[in-house]
Amino acid sequence: MNIFIRELKRNKKSFFIWTFCIIFLNFIQLAAYPSVVESTKTIKELFTQMPQGLIEAFGLDKLDMTSVLGYFGMKIYIMILLFGSIYSMLLSSLILSKEEGEKTAEFLMSKPLTRNSIVSSKLLSTLFFIMSFNILNLISNFIFIEIFRKNEYDINIYLLFCLSSLLINLTFASIGFFISVFIVKSKTIYPISIGIILGTYFLSIISSLSSKTENLKYLSPFKYVDAIDLITNKKIEGLYIIIFLIIIVSMTILSYVFYNKKDLKLS
């Protein structure tokens, strides 16, 4: 419990900065929605001038930008996924590795603590921040949608967006936590974490370009929770949920296993 509280104190500043910035960006984007509805004709004319491949890659031909959820899915949802995943992965990958990077592992090991208890406490604090991040986004975006919407919407689809965000954040957090067992230098963790997220995001875009690249979608968690699919099917595919859970559970278990076997750099 002491480690859990310690991690809450150490990471609260970055949590508030990330959360406030994303909520503020969401507000700015949703505040522009009424003007988008009024400019429907101009936007449709703009789409006709864009390359067809680009339109299909980003689903511009399938999402109705005049509906509040179509606009949310196109302009805001993907931003929440990207920045939320980057935050989650950086948080999880640094929360364990920094004990060695900052030479504080020796202090922890001098306490009557098992390695499992250290990992568990840090996992719990990571889960607390990610859950809080997603809950605050859920509440704030719901308020913004209610303020600026021009039409009715399906609240279940909105909640599906929120669940998808949580799943993908937890997935990248579990990957980041596993990576942190082996990489302790923050200078190395930052580019690796951001590179993994941006790489998988671009894979999701490439998989939408043609039937030849369609199978690449299985390598990108972003494609599992695609806004178009969520709005159209009103559900997350069962196979994708299973893959999410397999990654989260397996990465978490492997983190415990390898951290217990690891020779820690105590000084």
N, C-alpha and C positions, 0 to 999 in steps of 0.2 A: 504493500500500500504506500510506503514511503517513496519508493521509486516511481510509482504511478503519479503521485502528487508532484514529485520533483519534475517529471516530464511535462505535466500540465503547466507548471510555472515556466519551464524553459521554452515551451513551444507556443505559449498563448499569444505572444506578440505577432509571430508570423501567421498564426491562425486568423487573428483579427484583420491583419493587413490583406491577406488573400481573400477572405470572406467579404470584407467591405468593398474591395476593388471589384470583385465579380458582381456583387449585388448592385453596385453603382452602375457598372456597365450594362447590366440587365435593365435597370431603370431607364437609362438613356435610350437603349434600343427599343424598349416597349413604348416609351414616350413618343417615339417617331411613328408608331403604328397607325394612329389616326390619319396622319398625312399620307401614309402609304395607301390606305384605303381610298382616299380622295384622288390619288394619282394612279389609279388602276390602269387606265388606258395608256398612260405614258410608259408605265412599267412593262406592260405587255408588248408595246412597240419596241422597247429596249431589248426584251428577250428575243424578238425576231431577228435582231441584228447580231446576236451572239452566236458563236460556233455551236452547232448541234451537239458535238461531243461534250463541250463544257456544260451545256444545259442538262444533258443526261447524267453527267458525272455528279452534279450537285442536286439533281432531282428537281430542277426548276420547272420542268414540264409536268411534274406530278403533284407538287405542293401548291395549294391555293394561298397566295400571299395575302389575299383579302380576308381570309379567315384567321382568327387570332391564333389558333393552334398551328395553322400552316405557317404563319409568320414566325411564331415562336420556334417551331421546328427548324426553320431555315436560318433564322438570324441569331437566335439566342441559345437554343438547345446544344448545338454543336460547340459553341463557345464554352458553355458550362462543362461539357464533356472533356474538352481539351484542357482547359485551365484547371478544372477539378482533378483530372487525372495527373497532370503535372504536379499539382500541390500534393496529392495523395502519395505519389511515388517518391517525391523528394522527402516528404515527411517520414515515410516508412524506411527509406534507404539510409537516412541520416540518423534516425533515432537510436539505432543500435550501433552503427559503425563509429559514431562520434566518440564513444567511450574509449576506443583505441586511438582514434585520430587525435583526440584532445588529451590523451594520456591519463584518463580517469578510470580506466578498467581496473587498475590495481586497487583503487579505493573501493570499488564495488566488490571485488573479490576478497577484500579484507573483512567484509561484513559476513554475518552468518546467513548467506544467501546461496541458493543453488542457481545454476545457470538457467534451469527451467523457469524459476521464479523471476529471474531478470528478464528473460524473453517474454514471459507472460505479462508482466507489468508494462513493458514497452508496447506489446501488442494491444493491450487494453487501452492505453493512452492514445495510440494511433487510431483505434476503432472509435474512441470517444470523439476525437477531432473530426474524423471523416463523417460520422453520424451527425454531429453538430453542424458541420458545413452543409450537408445535404438537407437537414431539417430547416435551417435558416434560409436556404435557397428556395425550398418548397414553399415556405410561408411567405417570404418576400415576393416571389414571382407570382404567387396566387393573388396577393394584394395588388400588384402592378397590373396583372391581367384584368382584374375586376375594375380597376380604375380606367384603363384605356381601351378595353374591348368595345367593338362596334357590333358584335353579333353573339349569339349563343355558342357554347362549346361544350364538348363532352368532358366532364371532370375526370372521368376514368382514364381517358387518354392522357390528360395532364399528369395524373398520378403515375401512369405508366412511364412517362418521361422521367419522373423523379426516381422511380424504382430503377430504371435503366441506368441513370446517373450513379446511383449508389452501387449497383453491381459492378460497373466498369471501374469506379474509384477503388472499390475493395480488391478487384482483380489486379490492377496496377500496383496497389499498395502491397499486396502479398508478393508480387514479383520483386518490388523494390526491397522488401524486407529480406527476401532470400538473397538478393544481390549484396546486401549490406553485410552479410556473414563473411563474404570473401573480399569485398573492396571497402577499405576504410578511409581512403583519402577523398575528401569532399570535392577536390578539384577534378577527380576522376568520376565520381558519382553523378555530378551535375550533367555533364555531357552525355553519359550513358543513359541516364533516366529520361532526359528530354529527347534524346535520339530514339529510344525505344518507342516513346509515345508518338512522336511525329512520324517515325517510320511506319508504324502500324496504321496511323491515320491516312497516310498517303497510299498505303496498300488498299485501304477501303475505297479510296477514290479510283485507283487504277482498276480495281475489280469491277467497277461500274462502267468502264469504258467500252468493253466488248465481251462477247460470250467466251472468247479465248482466255480472258483474264479473270473470269467470274469466280473460279475456284480459289483465287487469292483471298476471297472474303473470309475463308476459314482461318486465315492467319491474322486477321484484324478484329479485335473485340469491338471496335467502333462499328463495324458492319453488322454485328449481332444486334445492335440497338439502333439501327438506322431509323431516322425520323419518318421516312416515307412508309416503311414497313409497319411501324407502330401505329401510325394514323390509319393506314389501309386495313391492316389485319386486327388491330386493337388488342394485340398480345405480343409477348416475346416468345419466339419459337422455343419449344421444349428442349430441342437439341442444344440451342445456344445457352439456355439456363444451365444445362448439365455441364457444358464446357466451362462456363463461368465457375461453377461450384468445384469442378475438378481442379482447375487452376488454383483457386483460393485455398482449398483444403490441402492439396499436394504441396504448394509452395510454403504454406504455414508449417506443415509437418516436417518438411525437409529443412526448414530454418532451425527448428528445434534440434533435429538430428545432427546437422553439421556444426551448429554452434556448440553443442556439447562435446564434439570431437576436436574442435578447433584449438590450436595453440595460440592463446591470446598474447598480443604484444602489450605487456604490462608497463613497460617503460621505454 
